[in-house]
Amino acid sequence: MCEEENNNEERQPTPGIDFVVTREQLDLVDVNRTLAAVASVECFDVNRCLTALDGECPEEQLAAIRLLSGLTSYHFVPDHPTEPFKPMWTMGDRRSLVPTDLLQEQIDVIAEFAPTVSHLGLRARLCDVSWFMQRRRREMAESAIAAYCDLVEAVLAGRATFSFENGSAWGIGAKNALVRAARISHATRWELPISQRLRDLVAELVATAHHDGRDDDFWRIAEVDLDHGITPPTEVAAMAEALVDGERLTGNPDARLSLWQLAARGYRSARDEENAHRCMVASAECHVQKADLAGSPMLEAAFLQDAIQALRNYPNTRARREELTARLRDVQPGIRDEMGHFSTEIDLTEIVEHSVAVVRGHSWPIALLSLVLCERPPTPGEIRQTANEHAQEFPLQGIMPMQVHDFQGRVVFRAPGMGGDDAAQEEQLRYLMAFHRGHSRQVTVAGAINPIRRTIASEHLVSNDTVLELLRDSPFIPGGHEYIFARGICLFLAGEDIEAVSLLTPQLENSLRHILALNGHDTTTADADGIQTEASLSILLNADRPWRDLLEQIIPPRYIHEIDLLFNFPGGPSVRNQVAHGKVPAGGFWDHDFVYATWLIIHLAILPMAGRWGNVEEIFARVTGLYRVADVD
């Protein structure tokens, strides 16, 4: 779309925001007939239906269609206590709609219209937004809770589905509906009569999943149960233990781990610390089982470290920790050879070269993989050659000294220019290398990264739960940091770069130390008083320190060199320093170097798992309760 078209679009008034869509206009749409064929109860599918009508409906219906499309386009975050409806996308100073954009008079119309809507997902959204914006409308809170319960029960009875024809009343869609209904109940102090119906429904789903031996369904809904104290926590814990002891889960350490942790949480809620400790020790053994099944020294070492770390918190585990530590030392020497293939040899050339073209219509894991593989940093030799050629072609530019300023206008680096001693010439060349990489990153961000993540955000329902499952086995992510990476990736895909950059940038330094630790290298130093200090990013990348060479033996040098130019070198974007010291203004987080920096961290976290991406698809299917097949060469 050209700039003139964009300006014209911006000048068009938005229904519900610039003017009120009346009840009469909403009635003209006949929304019950329009949505009769939409079997899914999720607003994602309602929005697709309404958007398709935008260019086909009569002029007098257009405002109402666009208002309802906007209401169903929000990014639904049901567990957020204050912002359950976020913009679907944010790019720079622009974003999609949120409820707070609506006129108060429009909320009055929506509240009046909501009870007449037959489609349960749309009715729940209209009631929820009305209550969210006007908390005095307790009848809207009650109607929203009832609609969320109705839609889960409709799926349970087989009268409706969630997105992608998912007919499970225990899947992510059902959990989101129950979580949001519970949030509203909590905000109204569980005083509304309808809240008891919600309690009964959650308890019934938990009991049914336990009775039928469906471990995935059980722990997904049992988490909602424990969050809101619906079933006595010791009963939930006992049900989790009964499932984990079943023969069906003998070879499934991930499912066993989730159930043991759920059982420990239940006992802890009941202040039964003895049983909680017992369950957590058992969960640590699931990490050992994952190490037994890993088939990879790198993954085996990571799982053993998880087990050792988990056991540190509990008494009478010293002997077991020493046994696992001895096994870890035996495994670590084999990691170096394996990590030499960190850049992966899988033939995904077609997906990489045509990522933007082929991402549309593919499953979520394959779409994410297309984003991860849309770029690979050049080698240090290639970057150096480009800088040298440029210096020869434009000698005056290379000779002139240059200054680099931060966002606050302060001089943070001076490039000396060519013609000095060897050290000065090397510093100037390093500046030119960072300068040219900045241009290349700009092309990559504008031509690949941003278009792909926009496509993923528009086509897929991305949640922390699904991303978290994909990341659990990444050797780049230290134990306990998976949720941070998952949250950062979700924010990055949504275009919320302030949060994404701020979350993921500090993780890079720690992940590099983690990679060194997996290979048996300690990155701590101690002073004369015995105070221990961990090596910072600048020390890790210092060529005079041992860790730079060790990192380049583990991770291909192209990545270490790119990290140095992008995060550390003061003559480049110096992302780590700018973020850590709060120098970046709001708009600066959407700068191409900061977007690329966030992408690079995600790239490093997911790339080692690309060789077994089929297994990741299976994990995704398990956690969401749905499965879409995508053919990949």
Sequence and secondary structure as in RCSB ss.txt:
>XXXX:A:sequence
MCEEENNNEERQPTPGIDFVVTREQLDLVDVNRTLAAVASVECFDVNRCLTALDGECPEEQLAAIRLLSGLTSYH
FVPDHPTEPFKPMWTMGDRRSLVPTDLLQEQIDVIAEFAPTVSHLGLRARLCDVSWFMQRRRREMAESAIAAYCD
LVEAVLAGRATFSFENGSAWGIGAKNALVRAARISHATRWELPISQRLRDLVAELVATAHHDGRDDDFWRIAEVD
LDHGITPPTEVAAMAEALVDGERLTGNPDARLSLWQLAARGYRSARDEENAHRCMVASAECHVQKADLAGSPMLE
AAFLQDAIQALRNYPNTRARREELTARLRDVQPGIRDEMGHFSTEIDLTEIVEHSVAVVRGHSWPIALLSLVLCE
RPPTPGEIRQTANEHAQEFPLQGIMPMQVHDFQGRVVFRAPGMGGDDAAQEEQLRYLMAFHRGHSRQVTVAGAIN
PIRRTIASEHLVSNDTVLELLRDSPFIPGGHEYIFARGICLFLAGEDIEAVSLLTPQLENSLRHILALNGHDTTT
ADADGIQTEASLSILLNADRPWRDLLEQIIPPRYIHEIDLLFNFPGGPSVRNQVAHGKVPAGGFWDHDFVYATWL
IIHLAILPMAGRWGNVEEIFARVTGLYRVADVD
>XXXX:A:secstr
  HHHHHHHHHS  BTTTB   HHHHHHH HHHHTTT  B SHHHHHHHHHHHTTTS HHHHHHHHHHHHHT SE
E TT SS SEE S EETTEE   GGGS HHHHHHHHHHGGG   HHHHHHHHHHHHHH TT HHHHHHHHHHHHH
HHHHHHTTS BBGGGB  TTSHHHHHHHHHHHHHHHHTTT STHHHHHHHHHHHHHHHHHHHT HHHHHHHHHHH
HHHT S HHHHHHHHHHHHTSGGGTT HHHHHHHHHHHHHHHHHTT HHHHHHHHHHHHHHHHHHHHH  SHHHH
HHHHHHHHHHHTTSTT HHHHHHHHHHHHHHGGGHHHHHTTTT     HHHHHTHHHHHTTS HHHHHHHHHTS 
    HHHHHHHHHHHHHHSHHHHHS EEEE TTS EEEEE  TTS HHHHHHHHHHHHHHHHHHHHHHHIIIIIH
HHHHHHHHH    HHHHHHHHTT TTS TT HHHHHHHHHHHHTT HHHHHHHHHHHHHHHHHHHHHHTT   EE
E TT  EEE  HHHHT TTSHHHHHHHHHS HHHHHHHIIIII TTS  HHHHHHTT   GGGGGSHHHHHHHHH
HHHHHHGGGGGGHHHHHHHHHHHHS        
